Amino acid sequence: MQRARLQFEGGGFRAEDICLAADEFAIDGRFRGTRNGPTLAVGHGARRCRTELTLLDGHRLAVRSHVARRPDRRYVIDLRFVHEMPVARRIIAWNCWLASLCSATAAGLVAWLAISLHAHPQVWSAWLVSLGLAGLGLLVGAVAVYRTRETIVLQSVHGQVTLAELTGGPGAARQAAAFQAVLAQRTAAARAEVPQSRQQFLRDELREHRRLFEDDVLSRDAYEAGKRRILQAHD
């Protein structure tokens, strides 16, 4: 099996790229299909992670996920069981950003003091303090960049388990809006193509959860929680 290489832009956030090209898209030896829609790629440079979603023929969604120091994950989801409204979460490390700003401001003030002292014996001490505060500000700023993120979560319809999670920088959810609109249309079309009763749909959704569990996409805890919700929906 030939693996695709994922590359990251060094040093900062990498937002989504939405591509509309249609070509052959190989997932692994078992899953192969033709790309039949846009591709959404979301990455976070500081976290060294990247997730790619591709719409395939046959009402399927291909997921490719890369996280630093972990094996790449590749799997396919049946669009019938993907909730049409992804959950967007935003985390901003306000404390870290504030601390970084305060350190940078303090470094500037001490540098101004050092310039004012000019030939004073303590001038070099002032410069060292200024450099130390500037370095601290950069360090805390790097932590702020790492902790600040937006996450887009695809969940199953009744099981409410996480089927795919995309983590990017600020603005990731906004830039993914076009793909989400197409995804909502495709999930509706997938369900309309195979009319089912509620019981039949729940049965097939449970089978999809079982398949993803056996493929190590879902943890046992997630699978059991999703199964419990699906069985409750039968009532």
C-alpha distance (Angstrom), angle and dihedral (degrees) to the residues before:
residue distance angle dihedral
M1 . . .
Q2 3.76 . .
R3 3.79 114.0 .
A4 3.78 123.1 -146.8
R5 3.78 115.7 -126.4
L6 3.78 116.3 -126.9
Q7 3.79 117.7 -151.9
F8 3.77 129.0 -163.7
E9 3.76 133.2 -154.8
G10 3.78 106.8 -114.7
G11 3.73 122.8 -113.7
G12 3.76 107.6 4.1
F13 3.75 150.1 40.0
R14 3.75 120.7 -49.1
A15 3.79 113.4 -157.0
E16 3.77 126.6 -157.4
D17 3.77 125.2 -65.7
I18 3.79 115.1 -152.7
C19 3.80 112.9 -158.9
L20 3.79 124.4 -173.3
A21 3.79 97.8 -168.8
A22 3.80 116.0 126.1
D23 3.82 118.9 -145.0
E24 3.77 142.6 125.2
F25 3.80 112.5 -55.5
A26 3.79 118.1 -166.0
I27 3.80 118.1 -162.1
D28 3.80 100.3 177.0
G29 3.76 139.4 -54.1
R30 3.80 93.1 -61.2
F31 3.81 101.1 38.5
R32 3.77 119.5 56.9
G33 3.78 128.6 149.3
T34 3.75 147.2 140.4
R35 3.77 119.4 -86.7
N36 3.76 106.8 -113.2
G37 3.80 106.0 177.6
P38 3.79 143.8 1.7
T39 3.79 126.3 -32.5
L40 3.78 121.7 -135.8
A41 3.81 118.5 -156.8
V42 3.79 119.7 -174.6
G43 3.78 123.0 -177.7
H44 3.79 139.7 170.6
G45 3.79 111.8 -152.4
A46 3.79 97.0 -162.0
R47 3.81 91.9 50.4
R48 3.80 92.6 41.3
C49 3.77 93.0 -134.3
R50 3.78 132.8 130.3
T51 3.79 134.6 178.4
E52 3.78 126.2 -169.5
L53 3.80 127.3 -164.1
T54 3.80 121.3 -165.0
L55 3.79 127.8 -177.5
L56 3.81 111.6 -133.7
D57 3.76 134.1 -170.3
G58 3.78 117.5 -90.0
H59 3.81 91.5 49.4
R60 3.78 94.8 -74.9
L61 3.78 134.4 140.2
A62 3.80 119.5 -146.6
V63 3.81 117.1 -150.0
R64 3.80 125.0 -162.6
S65 3.78 117.2 -179.5
H66 3.81 130.9 -176.8
V67 3.80 125.3 -174.6
A68 3.79 122.5 173.3
R69 3.81 114.4 -96.2
R70 3.80 92.4 7.8
P71 3.81 130.7 97.5
D72 3.80 114.8 -96.3
R73 3.79 114.6 -104.6
R74 3.81 124.4 -142.4
Y75 3.78 125.2 177.0
V76 3.80 144.0 138.6
I77 3.81 128.6 -122.5
D78 3.80 127.9 -157.3
L79 3.81 105.4 -119.8
R80 3.80 92.5 -142.4
F81 3.79 89.8 74.5
V82 3.81 99.1 44.1
H83 3.79 114.2 103.0
E84 3.79 108.6 -119.5
M85 3.84 93.0 -135.1
P86 3.83 113.2 62.8
V87 3.80 117.2 -152.4
A88 3.82 113.7 -115.6
R89 3.80 119.3 -158.2
R90 3.79 127.0 -175.2
I91 3.79 125.1 -161.7
I92 3.80 119.4 -175.6
A93 3.80 118.4 -176.4
W94 3.79 94.8 -138.3
N95 3.82 94.2 166.7
C96 3.79 92.3 53.4
W97 3.81 93.0 46.0
L98 3.82 90.6 49.6
A99 3.80 92.1 47.7
S100 3.80 90.6 49.3
L101 3.81 91.3 50.2
C102 3.80 92.0 48.3
S103 3.81 91.5 49.9
A104 3.79 91.8 49.2
T105 3.81 91.3 48.2
A106 3.80 91.9 48.7
A107 3.81 90.2 48.7
G108 3.80 89.7 53.0
L109 3.80 92.7 49.4
V110 3.80 92.9 49.4
A111 3.80 90.2 47.6
W112 3.82 89.1 52.5
L113 3.82 88.2 50.4
A114 3.80 90.7 50.7
I115 3.78 90.6 52.2
S116 3.81 89.5 49.3
L117 3.80 92.3 50.9
H118 3.81 90.3 52.8
A119 3.82 103.3 162.7
H120 3.80 96.1 13.6
P121 3.85 113.8 127.0
Q122 3.81 90.6 -121.1
V123 3.79 94.6 55.9
W124 3.81 94.1 99.7
S125 3.79 91.3 49.7
A126 3.79 89.0 53.3
W127 3.79 91.1 51.1
L128 3.81 91.2 50.0
V129 3.80 90.6 50.7
S130 3.80 89.9 49.0
L131 3.80 92.1 50.9
G132 3.79 90.9 47.2
L133 3.79 92.2 52.3
A134 3.80 90.9 46.5
G135 3.81 90.6 51.7
L136 3.79 90.5 48.5
G137 3.79 90.0 50.6
L138 3.81 91.1 52.2
L139 3.80 91.7 48.3
V140 3.79 93.9 49.8
G141 3.80 89.4 43.9
A142 3.82 89.6 55.9
V143 3.81 89.2 52.5
A144 3.81 89.1 49.8
V145 3.81 90.9 52.4
Y146 3.81 90.4 49.7
R147 3.79 94.5 49.0
T148 3.81 97.3 42.2
R149 3.78 110.2 87.4
E150 3.78 147.9 133.5
T151 3.78 120.0 -132.7
I152 3.80 127.5 -159.7
V153 3.81 113.7 -160.4
L154 3.81 125.4 -165.5
Q155 3.79 112.0 -155.4
S156 3.78 134.5 -171.6
V157 3.80 118.1 -104.8
H158 3.81 103.3 -113.5
G159 3.80 102.3 1.0
Q160 3.83 90.2 57.1
V161 3.80 91.7 -154.5
T162 3.80 123.2 145.1
L163 3.80 109.4 -97.5
A164 3.81 96.1 173.9
E165 3.79 135.0 -0.3
L166 3.80 124.4 -159.9
T167 3.79 120.2 -166.6
G168 3.81 122.0 -166.1
G169 3.75 142.8 145.3
P170 3.82 128.9 -79.7
G171 3.80 111.3 -50.2
A172 3.80 94.5 27.9
A173 3.81 94.3 120.8
R174 3.80 92.4 47.7
Q175 3.78 93.2 50.4
A176 3.81 90.9 47.8
A177 3.80 92.4 57.3
A178 3.81 94.2 98.5
F179 3.80 92.3 53.5
Q180 3.81 91.5 46.0
A181 3.80 90.3 54.7
V182 3.81 91.1 53.4
L183 3.81 90.5 44.7
A184 3.82 91.1 54.5
Q185 3.80 90.5 51.7
R186 3.80 92.4 48.6
T187 3.81 94.5 48.8
A188 3.82 90.2 51.4
A189 3.81 90.8 48.1
A190 3.81 91.2 48.7
R191 3.80 92.1 54.4
A192 3.79 93.3 43.5
E193 3.81 92.8 52.7
V194 3.81 92.2 60.3
P195 3.83 107.9 37.0
Q196 3.78 110.3 -155.0
S197 3.74 139.4 172.1
R198 3.79 117.2 -112.2
Q199 3.82 90.9 -103.6
Q200 3.79 92.6 50.8
F201 3.80 91.7 48.5
L202 3.80 92.3 49.5
R203 3.79 90.7 48.3
D204 3.81 91.7 52.5
E205 3.79 92.1 44.1
L206 3.79 89.3 54.6
R207 3.80 89.2 50.7
E208 3.80 89.8 51.4
H209 3.80 90.0 51.6
R210 3.79 89.7 50.4
R211 3.80 91.8 50.6
L212 3.81 92.1 50.3
F213 3.79 90.1 47.7
E214 3.80 91.6 52.1
D215 3.82 89.3 48.6
D216 3.84 89.8 53.9
V217 3.80 92.4 -114.4
L218 3.80 92.4 117.2
S219 3.78 123.4 43.5
R220 3.78 118.2 -128.8
D221 3.82 91.1 -107.1
A222 3.81 91.8 51.1
Y223 3.80 91.6 46.6
E224 3.79 93.7 49.4
A225 3.81 91.7 47.1
G226 3.81 91.5 49.1
K227 3.80 91.9 46.5
R228 3.79 90.5 51.3
R229 3.82 92.1 52.3
I230 3.80 92.3 47.2
L231 3.80 92.2 50.7
Q232 3.80 89.8 48.3
A233 3.82 88.9 52.8
H234 3.83 88.2 59.8
D235 3.81 89.5 67.9
